[in-house]
Amino acid sequence: MIFRILTLILLLLPGHIVLAKVTVSVDHSPIVADESFRLIFESDRKITTKPDFSPLNKEFTVLNSSQRSHTKIVNGDISYSQQWILTMITNKTGIIGIPSIRFGKELSKPQSIKVVAGTPVTKNKKTDDIFIDVGVNTDSPYVQAQIVYKVKLYRAVVTDNASLSEPKISGGQVVIERLGEDKSYETRKNGKRYVVIERQYAIFPQVSGELNIEPVIFQGQTGGGGFFYFDPFGPRPKSIAKRSRKIKLNVKPIPDSFTGDTWLPASELNIQEQWSIDPGKLKLGEATTRTLSVRASGLAASQLPAINSALPKELKQYPDQPKFEESLASSGLIGLRQEKMAIIPTEGGKYLLPAIKIPWWNTSKDKMEIAELPERYIQVDATATGNIEDQNISPEPENEFVAIENNNTKVDSAIDTQTFSTLPNWQWVSIGLFILWLLTVFMWWRSGNKTDTKKEKVNSADKTGNYLKKLRQSCKRNDPHITKDNLLLWARANWPDANINSIGQIKKFKDVDIHNVLDDLNNHLYGKATGQWNGAELLNMIEKIAKQKKNKAEPIGKLEPLYRT
């Protein structure tokens, strides 16, 4: 009895010298490829150190894990067990090794399991009750171009607790956006009826090179019945997991033949304009609204550039904030950028509106094209009603008023003097207090306005300084990707009205040298440039611009206005 008590004390003591024994087993056999199974590690001693299961990721996909422990005392005999249960899946067949896993000071012994193929699946014939089809619209996209990734889950049986994982990317940086809601419909394959869940994603690769879309995984429980009949005497529900195939992509860099300022890979891009008043019937001094719209298939709205429209100086324009919209089509995402501006002619005559040209890359034809809004002439009627000079405004009433005022100065003065001289004292006091109150309100408003303006300037300066600090750090680390993000944040803080969304828009600096360093950054991000990017030159240029902005009220590095007035 004393020996058993001592044994129990040793088991409960932390750091006891008795080493744990770890065994490995699976919950069922045979193990079928693309179907889940449970791998169980069991220790006869308590282990507080968290084991590292990452060596399993080479041959298996770990879906989830859990842990449990159990202590049993039977007739004075004490037994203890601690289990780690991993639900896993593999698409390989044959003898697969399970490597050693470290549990504190102990290592589990390496094991091997046999994985057999499931129901035969040929290229054009699928007979599984559950399977996943995936595909892309292109396996060799351009950088920043849209990839439409489509997932179809086929189920011929009822499933419970079902889930479908989101796509994961390896080998590169991407932006993923889900396209709309899931679609559900029925179909028939090889005489078997399936319920299909269809899901689409838009994937935008941010760097060129090899890119992998890892398999999506379905998990659930299946019963003995199907969607279209019920069998109460069928087999008991079981856990199942299926996964899709892996897709490899080769992302191409920006081609050398593209000469535009902003890289725009799309299947379709066009530019349109609308006028609130026919531009052939404009009147002097009368305002009209011009709406310019750029629509692109395969691009997000944020990727579309600003629309530069230079007008003659006789046509004053007042731009509104741009509007961004996105919609879905069978081909994927459609981005829209819309810019409105009020235009007021200040002189009559015939004026030329220059053409607006936007270079873009047609991904369907694999060549550069130019979306163009042709130049056009507009006529401003200087003799129409809208002409300011023809309106019934005459200087005569002003002269007449002055003459009357001059002729009656003494009379008015006498009347005023008499009127004010007869006011009682209490009214004089009231007038004085009222004037004093007005002065107090004015001084309070002026003081508050100055304080708000000062705070706004201080906050803006603090934000700009913080972005500049981060930009310095990323340049010194020679990291082009983080530098790009910090550069855009810094530029937006310096020129909040310029709506800067890309590196190309920062090229509108008056300092010509900035073009070269920005082109070098773009080539390392999206082009064919090789070797390590050096951020010293870009940092030097940014420091000069920041110094100019600090020393001058009107900074040399200011962006040119998007619209000329």
LUMPA-21933 format. One line per field, with one value per residue (C-alpha): residue number from 1; residue in one letter; x, y, z. Coordinates in Angstrom, 3 decimals. Example, Ala and Ser with C-alpha at 12.3 -4.5 7.8 and 13.67 -1.06 7.14 Angstrom:
// LUMPA-21933
num: (1; 2)
residuo: (A; S)
px: (12.300; 13.670)
py: (-4.500; -1.060)
pz: (7.800; 7.140)
This chain:
// LUMPA-21933
num: (1; 2; 3; 4; 5; 6; 7; 8; 9; 10; 11; 12; 13; 14; 15; 16; 17; 18; 19; 20; 21; 22; 23; 24; 25; 26; 27; 28; 29; 30; 31; 32; 33; 34; 35; 36; 37; 38; 39; 40; 41; 42; 43; 44; 45; 46; 47; 48; 49; 50; 51; 52; 53; 54; 55; 56; 57; 58; 59; 60; 61; 62; 63; 64; 65; 66; 67; 68; 69; 70; 71; 72; 73; 74; 75; 76; 77; 78; 79; 80; 81; 82; 83; 84; 85; 86; 87; 88; 89; 90; 91; 92; 93; 94; 95; 96; 97; 98; 99; 100; 101; 102; 103; 104; 105; 106; 107; 108; 109; 110; 111; 112; 113; 114; 115; 116; 117; 118; 119; 120; 121; 122; 123; 124; 125; 126; 127; 128; 129; 130; 131; 132; 133; 134; 135; 136; 137; 138; 139; 140; 141; 142; 143; 144; 145; 146; 147; 148; 149; 150; 151; 152; 153; 154; 155; 156; 157; 158; 159; 160; 161; 162; 163; 164; 165; 166; 167; 168; 169; 170; 171; 172; 173; 174; 175; 176; 177; 178; 179; 180; 181; 182; 183; 184; 185; 186; 187; 188; 189; 190; 191; 192; 193; 194; 195; 196; 197; 198; 199; 200; 201; 202; 203; 204; 205; 206; 207; 208; 209; 210; 211; 212; 213; 214; 215; 216; 217; 218; 219; 220; 221; 222; 223; 224; 225; 226; 227; 228; 229; 230; 231; 232; 233; 234; 235; 236; 237; 238; 239; 240; 241; 242; 243; 244; 245; 246; 247; 248; 249; 250; 251; 252; 253; 254; 255; 256; 257; 258; 259; 260; 261; 262; 263; 264; 265; 266; 267; 268; 269; 270; 271; 272; 273; 274; 275; 276; 277; 278; 279; 280; 281; 282; 283; 284; 285; 286; 287; 288; 289; 290; 291; 292; 293; 294; 295; 296; 297; 298; 299; 300; 301; 302; 303; 304; 305; 306; 307; 308; 309; 310; 311; 312; 313; 314; 315; 316; 317; 318; 319; 320; 321; 322; 323; 324; 325; 326; 327; 328; 329; 330; 331; 332; 333; 334; 335; 336; 337; 338; 339; 340; 341; 342; 343; 344; 345; 346; 347; 348; 349; 350; 351; 352; 353; 354; 355; 356; 357; 358; 359; 360; 361; 362; 363; 364; 365; 366; 367; 368; 369; 370; 371; 372; 373; 374; 375; 376; 377; 378; 379; 380; 381; 382; 383; 384; 385; 386; 387; 388; 389; 390; 391; 392; 393; 394; 395; 396; 397; 398; 399; 400; 401; 402; 403; 404; 405; 406; 407; 408; 409; 410; 411; 412; 413; 414; 415; 416; 417; 418; 419; 420; 421; 422; 423; 424; 425; 426; 427; 428; 429; 430; 431; 432; 433; 434; 435; 436; 437; 438; 439; 440; 441; 442; 443; 444; 445; 446; 447; 448; 449; 450; 451; 452; 453; 454; 455; 456; 457; 458; 459; 460; 461; 462; 463; 464; 465; 466; 467; 468; 469; 470; 471; 472; 473; 474; 475; 476; 477; 478; 479; 480; 481; 482; 483; 484; 485; 486; 487; 488; 489; 490; 491; 492; 493; 494; 495; 496; 497; 498; 499; 500; 501; 502; 503; 504; 505; 506; 507; 508; 509; 510; 511; 512; 513; 514; 515; 516; 517; 518; 519; 520; 521; 522; 523; 524; 525; 526; 527; 528; 529; 530; 531; 532; 533; 534; 535; 536; 537; 538; 539; 540; 541; 542; 543; 544; 545; 546; 547; 548; 549; 550; 551; 552; 553; 554; 555; 556; 557; 558; 559; 560; 561; 562; 563; 564; 565)
residuo: (M; I; F; R; I; L; T; L; I; L; L; L; L; P; G; H; I; V; L; A; K; V; T; V; S; V; D; H; S; P; I; V; A; D; E; S; F; R; L; I; F; E; S; D; R; K; I; T; T; K; P; D; F; S; P; L; N; K; E; F; T; V; L; N; S; S; Q; R; S; H; T; K; I; V; N; G; D; I; S; Y; S; Q; Q; W; I; L; T; M; I; T; N; K; T; G; I; I; G; I; P; S; I; R; F; G; K; E; L; S; K; P; Q; S; I; K; V; V; A; G; T; P; V; T; K; N; K; K; T; D; D; I; F; I; D; V; G; V; N; T; D; S; P; Y; V; Q; A; Q; I; V; Y; K; V; K; L; Y; R; A; V; V; T; D; N; A; S; L; S; E; P; K; I; S; G; G; Q; V; V; I; E; R; L; G; E; D; K; S; Y; E; T; R; K; N; G; K; R; Y; V; V; I; E; R; Q; Y; A; I; F; P; Q; V; S; G; E; L; N; I; E; P; V; I; F; Q; G; Q; T; G; G; G; G; F; F; Y; F; D; P; F; G; P; R; P; K; S; I; A; K; R; S; R; K; I; K; L; N; V; K; P; I; P; D; S; F; T; G; D; T; W; L; P; A; S; E; L; N; I; Q; E; Q; W; S; I; D; P; G; K; L; K; L; G; E; A; T; T; R; T; L; S; V; R; A; S; G; L; A; A; S; Q; L; P; A; I; N; S; A; L; P; K; E; L; K; Q; Y; P; D; Q; P; K; F; E; E; S; L; A; S; S; G; L; I; G; L; R; Q; E; K; M; A; I; I; P; T; E; G; G; K; Y; L; L; P; A; I; K; I; P; W; W; N; T; S; K; D; K; M; E; I; A; E; L; P; E; R; Y; I; Q; V; D; A; T; A; T; G; N; I; E; D; Q; N; I; S; P; E; P; E; N; E; F; V; A; I; E; N; N; N; T; K; V; D; S; A; I; D; T; Q; T; F; S; T; L; P; N; W; Q; W; V; S; I; G; L; F; I; L; W; L; L; T; V; F; M; W; W; R; S; G; N; K; T; D; T; K; K; E; K; V; N; S; A; D; K; T; G; N; Y; L; K; K; L; R; Q; S; C; K; R; N; D; P; H; I; T; K; D; N; L; L; L; W; A; R; A; N; W; P; D; A; N; I; N; S; I; G; Q; I; K; K; F; K; D; V; D; I; H; N; V; L; D; D; L; N; N; H; L; Y; G; K; A; T; G; Q; W; N; G; A; E; L; L; N; M; I; E; K; I; A; K; Q; K; K; N; K; A; E; P; I; G; K; L; E; P; L; Y; R; T)
px: (0.000; 2.810; 4.468; 1.297; 1.017; 4.635; 4.011; 1.009; 3.050; 5.806; 3.285; 1.790; 5.095; 6.167; 9.397; 9.320; 12.092; 9.809; 9.814; 6.574; 5.866; 4.116; 2.275; 0.781; -2.370; -5.117; -8.853; -9.628; -8.069; -7.691; -7.128; -8.569; -7.016; -8.988; -10.973; -10.315; -8.938; -7.822; -4.230; -3.965; -0.878; -1.202; 1.079; 0.976; 2.384; 1.305; 3.095; 2.754; 4.873; 2.864; 3.941; 4.934; 2.974; 4.397; 6.461; 3.134; 2.370; 4.765; 2.571; -0.771; -3.243; -4.237; -7.908; -8.270; -6.851; -8.058; -6.645; -8.037; -6.742; -8.029; -7.044; -8.344; -7.987; -9.117; -8.485; -5.736; -4.038; -3.592; -3.431; -3.153; -3.470; -3.201; -4.236; -3.732; -6.240; -5.562; -8.070; -6.070; -6.357; -3.948; -4.270; -1.333; -1.496; 0.913; 3.070; 3.401; 5.656; 4.582; 7.648; 8.679; 6.941; 8.551; 6.523; 8.615; 11.680; 10.194; 9.942; 7.252; 8.514; 8.202; 5.375; 4.072; 0.520; -0.941; -3.243; -5.371; -7.151; -10.837; -13.524; -11.837; -12.171; -11.259; -10.943; -14.478; -16.170; -16.762; -18.692; -17.965; -20.922; -18.974; -16.255; -14.911; -14.110; -11.992; -10.783; -9.413; -10.022; -6.278; -3.184; -0.762; -2.181; -0.407; 0.559; -2.409; -4.760; -7.910; -7.984; -11.493; -11.247; -14.372; -15.182; -17.954; -18.943; -20.934; -22.993; -25.213; -25.781; -27.049; -24.330; -24.391; -21.984; -20.601; -18.005; -15.901; -12.570; -11.475; -8.701; -5.141; -2.217; 1.434; 4.395; 3.300; 1.221; -2.400; -5.617; -8.659; -12.253; -15.288; -17.623; -21.227; -23.201; -23.076; -25.156; -27.077; -28.522; -29.005; -27.268; -26.843; -23.540; -23.251; -26.816; -26.385; -28.126; -26.050; -26.725; -24.038; -22.790; -20.848; -18.587; -16.346; -13.384; -11.444; -7.713; -5.284; -1.594; 0.677; 4.040; 5.187; 6.464; 5.050; 1.835; -0.064; -3.742; -3.815; -6.664; -9.949; -11.229; -14.767; -15.595; -18.851; -20.730; -22.576; -25.485; -26.904; -29.519; -29.237; -30.675; -33.556; -34.450; -34.147; -33.010; -33.681; -31.766; -28.661; -25.215; -24.490; -23.179; -19.428; -17.021; -15.640; -13.317; -12.675; -10.308; -9.772; -6.700; -3.905; -3.623; -0.257; -0.079; 2.696; 2.186; 3.738; 5.339; 4.327; 5.333; 7.995; 5.653; 3.294; 4.035; 1.242; 1.744; -0.697; -0.704; -4.309; -4.742; -8.402; -10.549; -12.411; -12.004; -13.843; -14.349; -17.580; -18.882; -22.261; -23.404; -26.325; -26.644; -25.790; -22.214; -23.230; -25.774; -23.817; -24.472; -22.041; -22.088; -24.411; -23.122; -23.222; -22.123; -19.754; -19.559; -16.575; -16.740; -14.094; -15.405; -13.146; -13.893; -11.446; -10.294; -11.370; -12.597; -9.605; -7.230; -8.639; -6.650; -7.811; -9.211; -7.158; -9.172; -7.420; -9.803; -9.180; -8.810; -12.056; -13.935; -13.752; -14.268; -15.023; -14.504; -16.484; -15.139; -14.756; -17.284; -16.257; -18.561; -18.118; -20.477; -20.382; -20.709; -20.062; -16.514; -15.847; -15.449; -16.336; -14.869; -16.261; -14.691; -16.895; -15.831; -18.169; -17.255; -19.216; -18.101; -18.869; -17.884; -16.467; -16.128; -18.059; -16.565; -15.596; -13.312; -11.501; -11.822; -8.681; -8.990; -8.693; -6.555; -6.038; -3.550; -4.517; -3.567; -6.165; -5.727; -7.994; -5.916; -2.636; -1.748; -1.819; -4.808; -5.873; -9.333; -10.021; -12.610; -12.135; -11.507; -14.492; -15.419; -18.008; -19.698; -20.439; -23.090; -22.039; -25.342; -27.671; -29.617; -26.911; -24.457; -23.602; -23.111; -26.575; -28.422; -30.443; -27.719; -27.078; -24.730; -27.352; -29.174; -25.888; -25.030; -28.525; -28.265; -24.918; -26.352; -29.300; -27.024; -24.775; -27.693; -29.350; -26.398; -27.283; -30.955; -30.181; -27.570; -29.951; -32.638; -30.151; -28.814; -32.279; -33.389; -30.437; -30.456; -33.968; -33.185; -33.573; -30.561; -31.799; -31.893; -28.304; -27.297; -29.146; -27.475; -24.060; -24.633; -25.881; -22.777; -20.552; -22.317; -21.779; -18.069; -17.798; -19.478; -17.236; -14.037; -15.132; -15.893; -12.597; -10.652; -12.355; -11.864; -8.141; -7.837; -9.590; -7.472; -4.324; -5.307; -6.139; -2.757; -0.957; -2.803; -2.095; 1.580; 1.797; 0.241; 2.558; 5.598; 4.583; 4.190; 7.537; 9.192; 7.777; 8.828; 12.402; 12.473; 11.207; 13.601; 16.527; 15.455; 15.322; 11.832; 9.998; 6.560; 6.330; 7.918; 5.153; 2.444; 4.218; 4.895; 1.195; 0.202; 2.751; 1.659; -2.047; -1.290; 0.680; -1.831; -5.249; -7.114; -5.108; -6.760; -3.502; -4.124; -0.981; 2.716; 2.163; 0.108; 3.024; 4.977; 3.227; 5.873; 7.598; 10.935; 11.748; 14.231; 11.382; 10.288; 13.408; 13.311; 9.582; 10.094; 12.851; 10.518; 7.749; 10.113; 11.138; 7.503; 5.854; 8.484; 11.437; 14.024; 16.359; 18.519; 17.949; 16.117; 18.035; 15.837; 18.576; 17.890; 14.143; 14.690; 17.032; 14.392; 11.638; 13.808; 14.353; 10.613; 9.814; 12.405; 10.963; 7.460; 8.723; 10.655; 8.149; 4.491; 3.933; 5.945; 8.053; 7.068; 3.374; 1.338; 0.035; -3.739; -5.818; -7.951; -6.836; -9.061)
py: (0.000; 2.402; 1.601; 2.512; 5.835; 6.683; 5.824; 8.152; 10.962; 10.503; 10.633; 13.880; 15.604; 18.033; 17.083; 13.487; 11.357; 8.670; 9.157; 9.031; 6.427; 7.785; 5.434; 6.193; 4.698; 5.418; 5.161; 2.895; 0.879; 0.966; 4.673; 6.018; 8.861; 12.110; 10.820; 11.976; 9.767; 10.334; 9.965; 9.405; 10.039; 8.610; 9.037; 7.094; 10.094; 13.723; 16.007; 19.773; 20.806; 21.529; 19.153; 20.417; 18.643; 20.694; 17.731; 16.142; 18.973; 17.552; 14.543; 15.384; 18.206; 18.598; 19.597; 19.978; 18.719; 18.061; 16.841; 14.799; 13.027; 10.256; 8.904; 5.505; 3.765; 0.138; -1.949; 0.462; 0.291; 3.755; 4.320; 7.620; 8.442; 11.647; 11.781; 14.165; 13.453; 14.901; 14.712; 14.541; 13.908; 13.025; 12.711; 10.345; 6.559; 3.826; 3.537; 6.964; 7.618; 9.408; 11.185; 11.355; 14.043; 15.551; 15.494; 17.285; 15.131; 12.204; 11.412; 9.268; 6.434; 6.882; 4.898; 4.135; 3.768; 2.401; 4.652; 3.132; 4.799; 5.520; 5.111; 5.277; 8.697; 9.285; 12.563; 12.532; 10.199; 10.895; 8.392; 9.580; 10.652; 13.830; 15.499; 18.996; 20.533; 23.685; 25.772; 29.146; 31.283; 31.388; 29.618; 32.313; 35.674; 39.008; 40.624; 42.534; 40.953; 39.189; 35.403; 33.953; 30.907; 28.726; 26.020; 23.435; 21.050; 18.003; 16.069; 13.059; 12.348; 14.311; 15.957; 17.446; 19.908; 20.637; 23.301; 24.344; 26.067; 29.315; 29.188; 29.671; 30.918; 29.910; 31.250; 34.879; 37.822; 38.182; 40.057; 37.745; 38.917; 36.677; 37.191; 37.327; 34.639; 30.864; 29.359; 26.117; 23.860; 20.206; 18.212; 14.600; 12.825; 9.213; 8.518; 9.981; 13.143; 15.762; 18.992; 21.477; 24.422; 26.858; 29.576; 32.105; 34.239; 37.047; 36.701; 39.522; 38.472; 41.268; 39.813; 37.858; 34.281; 30.909; 30.957; 28.034; 27.887; 25.250; 22.699; 23.713; 21.177; 19.975; 18.499; 16.974; 13.905; 11.604; 9.255; 6.322; 8.232; 10.516; 13.927; 12.378; 9.407; 8.335; 4.949; 4.472; 1.193; 2.596; 2.805; 5.097; 8.611; 8.955; 11.868; 12.551; 15.073; 15.790; 18.205; 19.658; 19.541; 22.076; 24.674; 26.040; 29.427; 31.304; 35.032; 37.144; 40.567; 43.826; 43.463; 45.778; 46.881; 48.583; 52.335; 53.708; 55.366; 53.058; 49.297; 48.299; 44.621; 44.041; 42.124; 45.315; 49.024; 52.064; 55.733; 57.694; 61.213; 62.765; 66.402; 67.879; 70.513; 69.900; 71.246; 72.678; 74.942; 76.444; 79.994; 82.422; 82.222; 79.191; 76.111; 72.596; 69.278; 66.972; 63.333; 61.164; 57.404; 54.677; 51.103; 48.025; 44.304; 42.429; 45.344; 46.651; 50.247; 51.221; 50.164; 52.687; 55.922; 59.512; 60.997; 64.004; 66.479; 69.756; 72.510; 75.980; 78.705; 80.279; 77.231; 77.193; 73.709; 72.681; 68.934; 66.854; 63.881; 60.745; 57.934; 54.249; 51.306; 47.562; 45.017; 41.338; 39.613; 36.109; 37.240; 38.426; 41.869; 45.104; 48.327; 51.820; 55.202; 58.254; 61.885; 64.876; 68.515; 71.720; 73.831; 77.556; 79.437; 82.893; 84.009; 83.316; 81.508; 78.107; 75.951; 72.663; 69.973; 67.784; 64.024; 61.849; 58.737; 55.854; 53.106; 49.622; 46.005; 43.787; 40.422; 38.692; 39.807; 40.069; 43.517; 47.174; 49.260; 52.846; 53.808; 57.229; 59.939; 61.916; 65.634; 67.848; 71.490; 73.264; 76.542; 79.152; 81.676; 85.125; 86.733; 84.299; 84.952; 83.368; 86.144; 88.113; 91.374; 91.139; 90.745; 93.817; 95.125; 98.837; 101.140; 103.923; 103.042; 103.137; 106.628; 107.893; 106.581; 108.333; 111.592; 111.445; 110.664; 113.622; 116.049; 115.076; 114.605; 117.478; 116.520; 112.860; 113.938; 116.282; 113.627; 111.128; 113.600; 114.552; 110.946; 109.769; 112.859; 112.042; 108.455; 107.818; 106.683; 103.094; 102.585; 103.807; 101.281; 98.487; 99.370; 99.377; 95.976; 94.522; 95.746; 94.347; 90.961; 90.882; 91.619; 88.822; 86.273; 87.307; 87.001; 83.581; 82.303; 83.590; 82.007; 78.624; 78.687; 79.357; 76.538; 74.013; 75.034; 74.759; 71.302; 70.153; 71.314; 69.676; 66.359; 66.435; 67.165; 64.349; 61.868; 62.932; 62.672; 59.187; 57.951; 59.509; 57.675; 54.332; 55.123; 55.761; 52.418; 50.362; 52.112; 51.361; 47.706; 47.666; 46.127; 47.230; 45.885; 47.574; 50.698; 50.863; 50.790; 53.395; 55.618; 55.718; 56.506; 59.315; 60.776; 60.688; 62.478; 65.198; 65.696; 64.563; 66.185; 64.363; 60.922; 58.972; 55.236; 54.093; 54.791; 56.094; 59.015; 60.187; 60.829; 64.196; 65.778; 68.811; 67.253; 65.182; 62.935; 61.249; 59.494; 57.346; 56.070; 55.306; 53.401; 51.400; 50.553; 49.522; 47.265; 45.433; 45.069; 44.084; 44.056; 41.972; 43.646; 41.208; 41.501; 43.299; 46.629; 49.528; 52.084; 54.660; 56.700; 56.848; 57.825; 60.617; 62.048; 61.791; 63.583; 66.441; 66.756; 66.646; 69.352; 71.567; 71.175; 72.102; 75.209; 76.663; 77.506; 76.341; 73.092; 72.458; 68.823; 69.575; 67.391; 69.086; 69.648; 66.848; 69.454; 72.772; 75.759)
pz: (0.000; 0.875; -2.455; -4.364; -2.512; -3.296; -6.946; -7.057; -5.469; -8.046; -10.880; -9.606; -8.906; -11.699; -13.358; -12.042; -13.392; -14.826; -18.595; -20.536; -23.164; -26.258; -28.613; -32.037; -33.574; -36.126; -35.583; -38.551; -41.313; -44.241; -44.640; -47.900; -49.828; -49.656; -46.681; -43.140; -40.389; -36.808; -35.695; -31.924; -29.782; -26.255; -23.232; -19.964; -18.081; -17.761; -20.268; -19.842; -22.831; -25.975; -28.756; -32.195; -34.931; -37.843; -39.211; -40.221; -42.670; -45.252; -46.084; -44.452; -43.986; -40.326; -40.239; -36.459; -33.179; -29.630; -26.339; -23.462; -20.347; -18.083; -14.651; -13.475; -10.084; -9.974; -6.831; -5.826; -9.223; -10.764; -14.512; -16.361; -20.053; -22.046; -25.682; -28.603; -31.393; -34.847; -37.705; -40.930; -44.649; -47.447; -51.201; -51.532; -51.672; -50.622; -47.502; -45.858; -42.896; -39.731; -38.344; -34.697; -32.656; -29.576; -26.346; -23.740; -23.212; -25.092; -28.803; -30.317; -32.449; -36.227; -37.752; -41.222; -42.465; -45.659; -47.684; -50.439; -53.324; -53.019; -55.665; -59.076; -60.654; -64.287; -66.109; -67.502; -65.061; -61.372; -59.297; -55.745; -53.643; -52.765; -54.804; -55.569; -58.948; -59.171; -62.121; -63.194; -66.252; -67.004; -65.703; -66.912; -65.751; -65.685; -62.414; -60.880; -63.447; -62.295; -61.904; -61.593; -59.329; -59.396; -56.803; -57.337; -54.552; -55.741; -53.161; -53.823; -50.120; -47.155; -45.058; -41.579; -39.947; -43.411; -44.139; -47.131; -46.527; -48.160; -50.795; -49.571; -51.654; -51.485; -53.395; -53.752; -52.540; -53.674; -52.998; -52.804; -53.090; -53.008; -55.955; -54.816; -53.009; -53.449; -56.253; -55.695; -58.385; -59.340; -62.043; -63.148; -63.787; -64.919; -63.882; -60.376; -59.191; -57.394; -55.545; -56.585; -54.531; -56.730; -55.330; -57.149; -56.123; -57.809; -57.149; -57.991; -57.850; -56.674; -57.750; -60.786; -60.647; -59.633; -57.610; -56.070; -55.136; -52.427; -52.275; -50.674; -48.154; -47.475; -44.057; -42.888; -41.772; -44.119; -43.462; -45.366; -47.356; -50.332; -51.050; -52.941; -50.742; -47.106; -45.855; -42.103; -42.116; -43.807; -42.242; -39.310; -40.073; -40.453; -40.718; -44.153; -45.750; -49.420; -51.030; -54.453; -56.622; -56.325; -59.117; -60.224; -61.953; -63.700; -63.104; -65.873; -65.217; -66.921; -70.590; -71.961; -74.752; -72.287; -72.218; -70.013; -66.622; -64.812; -65.410; -66.244; -67.228; -68.163; -70.610; -71.522; -70.692; -71.987; -71.160; -71.604; -70.960; -70.247; -70.112; -68.198; -70.972; -74.619; -75.005; -78.387; -76.706; -73.828; -72.706; -71.196; -67.398; -67.347; -65.494; -66.941; -65.412; -67.257; -66.076; -67.083; -66.442; -66.781; -66.669; -66.716; -66.706; -64.512; -62.346; -58.956; -58.830; -56.688; -59.494; -61.976; -62.445; -62.179; -65.398; -66.433; -68.506; -69.362; -70.482; -71.967; -69.354; -70.530; -69.198; -65.432; -63.956; -60.366; -59.810; -57.326; -55.352; -57.542; -57.156; -57.065; -57.776; -58.347; -59.861; -60.796; -64.149; -65.484; -66.311; -62.759; -61.217; -63.048; -61.659; -62.287; -61.563; -62.150; -61.924; -62.129; -62.629; -63.001; -66.017; -66.365; -69.558; -68.834; -72.476; -75.623; -78.593; -79.961; -77.777; -78.255; -75.599; -75.870; -76.267; -73.161; -73.649; -71.200; -72.188; -70.944; -71.561; -73.240; -71.519; -74.049; -77.053; -75.101; -76.410; -75.380; -76.416; -75.779; -74.565; -76.038; -75.717; -78.972; -78.971; -79.641; -80.084; -77.961; -78.779; -76.119; -77.133; -75.924; -77.018; -75.267; -72.088; -70.009; -71.002; -67.891; -69.842; -71.453; -68.182; -67.034; -64.737; -65.123; -63.185; -63.248; -60.014; -58.130; -59.515; -58.740; -55.199; -54.743; -56.081; -53.729; -50.845; -51.670; -52.060; -48.809; -46.528; -44.216; -44.004; -43.166; -40.683; -38.978; -38.770; -37.321; -34.779; -33.626; -33.385; -31.280; -29.077; -27.887; -26.794; -23.029; -20.987; -20.459; -24.237; -24.527; -21.870; -23.702; -26.999; -25.299; -23.679; -26.967; -28.816; -26.045; -26.298; -30.074; -29.590; -26.994; -29.303; -32.195; -30.139; -28.765; -32.275; -33.618; -30.760; -31.199; -34.952; -34.539; -32.007; -34.281; -37.234; -35.157; -33.869; -37.393; -38.639; -35.725; -36.236; -39.963; -39.318; -36.754; -39.189; -42.026; -39.751; -38.606; -42.199; -43.124; -40.232; -41.399; -44.977; -43.830; -42.028; -44.989; -47.396; -45.107; -44.966; -48.802; -48.720; -51.901; -50.904; -47.499; -49.002; -51.605; -48.894; -46.736; -49.757; -50.680; -47.076; -46.892; -50.252; -49.310; -46.047; -47.869; -50.689; -49.370; -52.282; -54.983; -54.438; -54.823; -55.384; -57.205; -57.509; -61.028; -59.711; -57.543; -60.768; -61.062; -58.860; -60.370; -59.445; -62.567; -60.714; -58.819; -62.048; -62.219; -58.643; -58.859; -62.122; -60.433; -57.531; -59.952; -61.894; -58.732; -57.670; -60.938; -63.696; -64.709; -62.497; -60.743; -57.672; -54.378; -54.521; -52.917; -51.190; -50.556; -53.705; -53.119; -49.484; -50.574; -52.922; -50.291; -47.735; -50.211; -50.874; -47.144; -46.488; -49.241; -47.794; -44.351; -45.451; -47.912; -47.620; -51.202; -51.474; -54.560; -54.508; -54.720; -57.063; -60.157; -59.917; -61.420; -63.176; -64.567; -64.041)
